[in-house]
């Protein structure tokens, strides 16, 4: 192989060299992430991550991310490379494409950093990677020859102190344990690969950059006097792609040199989850749907219901339905200023769901809007914290989409709950709270008045025995009324909500969408706690300053420890933002509700 030139300091590239560097990196990225070839927005983002090696670098270096590599993205990549130019940083790429908008938390409750791949947001990969670290060119050639003898070609990258190889796949693999399975198999067959390549959060050495580990005091390659800065490049290229099953079958034809603890069976190999390389069918469907609307000249509700499956689309005001069918240039910014507050304040949607809606809308606009622009604008408008039920509905919007009629929608959008119910939380069981809110939601969404046991079990997602045990409390306190059905018709007991409440004690409203999330995502205790926090916040403003001891007393818990654990869980699940402040040496918790 060609001997690489070694530098003692990171070279500073000219503009022409940066252009060439970007050109080569784009070619490589499109090979390992074929979806980047597609001209429309893809669900999987790809990250280029700079890792500081030079301790003198003080500024924060942000990752570069993209969904496809068009002209605009190429320009942004060049800007990114200019920022890295001459700096002592190593550059890596995400081997899995990931969901940029997904907000997830670590086990310690801290949020994963935005814009970076992790084990939770990883979506799919189109390569099987191997890291041959710390081996000579001759040793690597011996390893590679074994793959060639099996009929497997790879793209090979000289990483500076070893080699990284990738088998290109002709499909996507969505199995997050695919690297663990592949690396385990390679080790069993005697390949000298790094066993650390196991998880979907793995980032790999980006070619056409510089290995700067010699500047890092924590690296075994560190040298204070003569650091060796090594260029990384490809040493073998291929366009050949394989199916994951084919690769595993070829490797399994080799004898085991290390006994496998639990080798994958043929059935397990063939059941590895895969999807098409580029989802052209999805794009085709969206384009056809868009043309249908343009040709007919009216909203096809069934089509839009499928696109906006995260919304109760048919119950939206007509004007909003028309907006979501797509907006032309000149109205798009006004639509965003109107509809993002509407999705937040009228529908009670969280920020991630709003982004999902707006990305679908952006794809239907003429011309379409890039997802990265949608995310940026959604964050900006959402942060303005509009108090109204929607943004300004201008004369231009009225002329394009007609009059805005909310009455038929808003009257069913909220649950009205008597504060008498919240006052009884201290004596009601956690599950009784679930049952009551589930009945309120069923009454609001499906106009159910008389509930059978099966109805309540369906709404609350509980067993008959659990229902019978906890319903007694609600009946005893007068929140639910129980009466016998028609015996001759074989009807059992029927339950209905008490429609009357004490007007003096007042009421609290909860959004339908919020209660849906609560019933799906929260434990009974968390649901009870979040309901009570909602009541406090509705009376006193955006933040809850109540002590954990007070909250525990009001919802029937024995001590503040249980409140602390539940609020930490609510924080992790994204329902509340929990902050701890110090006042005169005493710690206080503040809760801000996110829905």
PyMOL commands that set and color helices and strands:
alter all, ss='L'
color gray80, all
select helices_A, chain A and resi 15-32+34-37+71-84+137-149+178-188+213-215+244-252+266-270+280-296+301-307+313-315+318-324+332-346+351-364+371-383+395-401+407-410+419-423+430-446+453-460+464-476+512-521+524-540+548-554+560-572
alter helices_A, ss='H'
color red, helices_A
select strands_A, chain A and resi 6-7+46-52+64-66+89-94+97-98+122-133+155-158+162-173+203-205+210-211+229-231+233-236+274-275+414-418+480-484+493-497+507-511+543-544+576-583+586-593
alter strands_A, ss='S'
color yellow, strands_A
deselect
rebuild
show_as cartoon
